Amino acid sequence: MTVEFQRFAFVTVTGLLWLSACETTTVKLPELPSFTRGEATGSVPLAVADGDVTGSTTAGAAPKLIQDDMTPSAPNDDLSVGREQFRQGNYGNSEKYCRRAVEQMPKSADAWLCLAASYDRLKRFDLADRAYLQLIRIAGRSAAVLNNMGYSYMLRGDYRRARATLNEAAAKDPANPFVQNNLALLAEATTTKEGIR
């Protein structure tokens, strides 16, 4: 045996012994709220208030990914890392982690919302549309989902579809400040002829 192989074997055996001595625990994640006929039956919003993924925020504050009270129980899971990468503007990394979260939790509305928002920021609108379609299948056409879709249409410069989608969101939740802010942003963009970033 060569010295390199002996070192490799020693490190491998030592690592396996260390892993076998590690204690493992199982964390039970909370169940997602059930959705029926497009309306949430629970009281958990998808992305409203300071949690609007792609939409505007009030008073010029930086957008947050999803409400702070909706953070998953495992702080370093793929969805949490994806959210943090989104907050930091690392949309490629955000897409990677949110896509992995969707693969692990295909019925998670939060994961699909994170993935759709990441695709929007990467200007992969074809993939964003697919993610929004899956999100609608899971959560329905809620005001929060429609608000994010409307913002996506604004990013594309499709102001007609953005207006129709945001008006539908406003009809479902007239008091939602994020829908109202996006409608104001849309009005400003159409007046000034400047695009949304």
C-alpha positions as CSV (number, residue, x, y, z in Angstrom):
1,M,0.0,0.0,0.0
2,T,1.2,3.5,-0.8
3,V,1.3,6.2,1.9
4,E,-1.3,8.2,0.1
5,F,-3.8,5.3,0.1
6,Q,-3.1,4.6,3.8
7,R,-3.8,8.3,4.6
8,F,-7.0,8.2,2.6
9,A,-8.1,5.0,4.3
10,F,-7.4,6.4,7.7
11,V,-9.3,9.6,7.1
12,T,-12.2,7.7,5.6
13,V,-12.4,5.3,8.5
14,T,-12.1,8.1,11.1
15,G,-14.8,10.1,9.4
16,L,-17.2,7.1,9.3
17,L,-16.5,6.4,13.0
18,W,-17.2,10.0,13.8
19,L,-20.4,10.0,11.8
20,S,-21.6,6.8,13.4
21,A,-21.2,8.4,16.9
22,C,-23.2,11.5,15.9
23,E,-26.7,11.8,17.4
24,T,-29.5,12.3,14.9
25,T,-32.8,13.9,15.6
26,T,-35.9,14.2,13.5
27,V,-37.6,17.5,13.3
28,K,-41.3,17.5,12.5
29,L,-42.1,20.4,10.2
30,P,-45.5,22.1,10.7
31,E,-48.1,21.1,8.2
32,L,-49.0,23.6,5.5
33,P,-52.5,25.0,5.6
34,S,-55.0,23.2,3.4
35,F,-56.4,25.1,0.4
36,T,-59.8,24.6,-1.2
37,R,-61.3,26.2,-4.2
38,G,-58.6,28.8,-4.4
39,E,-59.0,30.3,-1.0
40,A,-56.8,29.7,2.0
41,T,-58.7,28.0,4.8
42,G,-56.0,28.8,7.4
43,S,-55.0,32.3,8.5
44,V,-51.5,32.1,7.0
45,P,-51.0,34.6,4.1
46,L,-48.6,33.7,1.3
47,A,-46.9,37.0,0.7
48,V,-48.5,40.1,2.0
49,A,-47.5,43.0,4.2
50,D,-43.7,43.1,4.5
51,G,-43.5,39.7,2.9
52,D,-44.2,40.6,-0.8
53,V,-41.7,38.7,-2.8
54,T,-41.5,40.6,-6.0
55,G,-43.9,43.4,-5.3
56,S,-43.2,46.9,-4.0
57,T,-43.1,47.7,-0.3
58,T,-44.5,50.6,1.6
59,A,-42.5,53.8,2.1
60,G,-39.6,52.7,0.0
61,A,-38.5,50.0,2.3
62,A,-36.5,47.1,0.8
63,P,-38.6,44.2,-0.3
64,K,-38.6,41.2,2.0
65,L,-39.2,37.7,0.7
66,I,-42.0,36.4,2.9
67,Q,-43.3,37.5,6.2
68,D,-40.9,36.9,9.1
69,D,-43.5,34.9,11.0
70,M,-43.5,32.4,8.1
71,T,-39.9,31.4,8.4
72,P,-39.6,27.6,8.3
73,S,-38.6,25.8,11.4
74,A,-35.2,24.7,10.1
75,P,-33.1,27.9,9.7
76,N,-30.7,26.4,7.2
77,D,-33.1,24.5,5.0
78,D,-33.0,25.2,1.3
79,L,-36.0,27.5,1.4
80,S,-34.6,29.6,4.2
81,V,-31.2,29.9,2.4
82,G,-33.0,30.7,-0.8
83,R,-35.0,33.5,0.9
84,E,-31.9,34.9,2.3
85,Q,-30.1,34.8,-1.0
86,F,-33.1,36.6,-2.5
87,R,-32.9,39.3,0.2
88,Q,-29.3,39.8,-0.6
89,G,-29.9,40.1,-4.4
90,N,-28.2,36.8,-5.2
91,Y,-31.0,35.7,-7.5
92,G,-29.0,32.8,-9.1
93,N,-28.3,31.3,-5.7
94,S,-31.9,32.0,-4.7
95,E,-33.2,30.1,-7.7
96,K,-30.9,27.2,-6.9
97,Y,-32.0,26.8,-3.3
98,C,-35.7,27.5,-4.0
99,R,-35.7,25.0,-6.8
100,R,-34.2,22.4,-4.4
101,A,-36.9,23.3,-1.8
102,V,-39.6,22.8,-4.5
103,E,-38.1,19.4,-5.3
104,Q,-38.1,18.4,-1.6
105,M,-41.6,20.0,-0.8
106,P,-43.5,20.0,-4.1
107,K,-46.7,21.2,-2.4
108,S,-45.1,24.1,-0.5
109,A,-46.7,27.4,-1.7
110,D,-43.8,29.3,-0.1
111,A,-41.2,27.4,-2.0
112,W,-43.0,27.9,-5.4
113,L,-43.4,31.6,-4.6
114,C,-39.7,32.0,-3.8
115,L,-38.8,30.1,-7.0
116,A,-41.2,32.2,-9.2
117,A,-39.8,35.5,-7.7
118,S,-36.2,34.3,-8.4
119,Y,-37.0,33.5,-12.0
120,D,-38.6,36.9,-12.3
121,R,-35.4,38.6,-11.1
122,L,-33.3,36.5,-13.5
123,K,-35.7,37.5,-16.3
124,R,-36.6,33.9,-16.9
125,F,-40.2,34.7,-17.3
126,D,-41.1,31.5,-19.1
127,L,-40.0,29.6,-16.0
128,A,-41.6,32.1,-13.7
129,D,-45.0,31.5,-15.5
130,R,-44.7,27.8,-14.9
131,A,-43.9,28.4,-11.2
132,Y,-46.8,30.8,-10.8
133,L,-49.1,28.2,-12.5
134,Q,-48.0,25.6,-10.0
135,L,-48.5,28.1,-7.2
136,I,-52.1,28.8,-8.3
137,R,-52.7,25.0,-8.3
138,I,-51.6,24.8,-4.7
139,A,-52.9,28.1,-3.2
140,G,-55.4,29.4,-5.7
141,R,-55.7,32.9,-7.1
142,S,-55.3,34.7,-3.8
143,A,-54.5,38.4,-3.6
144,A,-50.9,37.7,-2.6
145,V,-50.3,35.4,-5.6
146,L,-52.0,37.8,-8.0
147,N,-50.0,40.7,-6.6
148,N,-46.7,38.9,-7.3
149,M,-47.9,37.9,-10.8
150,G,-48.8,41.5,-11.5
151,Y,-45.4,42.7,-10.4
152,S,-43.9,40.0,-12.7
153,Y,-45.9,41.4,-15.6
154,M,-44.6,44.9,-14.8
155,L,-41.0,43.7,-14.8
156,R,-41.7,42.4,-18.4
157,G,-43.2,45.6,-19.5
158,D,-46.6,44.0,-20.0
159,Y,-48.6,46.7,-18.3
160,R,-52.0,45.7,-19.7
161,R,-51.7,42.2,-18.1
162,A,-50.2,43.7,-14.9
163,R,-53.1,46.1,-14.5
164,A,-55.7,43.3,-15.1
165,T,-53.9,41.0,-12.6
166,L,-53.4,43.7,-10.0
167,N,-57.0,44.9,-10.3
168,E,-58.1,41.3,-9.7
169,A,-55.9,41.2,-6.6
170,A,-57.4,44.5,-5.4
171,A,-60.9,43.1,-5.8
172,K,-60.0,40.2,-3.6
173,D,-58.3,42.3,-0.9
174,P,-59.0,46.0,-1.3
175,A,-57.1,47.0,1.9
176,N,-53.9,45.2,0.9
177,P,-51.2,48.0,0.9
178,F,-48.9,46.0,-1.4
179,V,-51.5,45.6,-4.1
180,Q,-52.2,49.4,-3.8
181,N,-48.5,50.2,-4.0
182,N,-48.1,48.1,-7.1
183,L,-51.1,49.8,-8.7
184,A,-49.5,53.2,-7.9
185,L,-46.1,51.9,-9.2
186,L,-47.8,50.7,-12.4
187,A,-49.6,54.1,-12.9
188,E,-46.2,55.9,-12.4
189,A,-44.5,53.5,-14.9
190,T,-47.1,54.0,-17.6
191,T,-47.0,57.8,-17.1
192,T,-43.2,58.2,-17.1
193,K,-42.6,55.4,-19.7
194,E,-39.8,54.1,-17.5
195,G,-39.6,50.4,-16.8
196,I,-39.7,48.7,-13.5
197,R,-36.5,47.3,-12.0
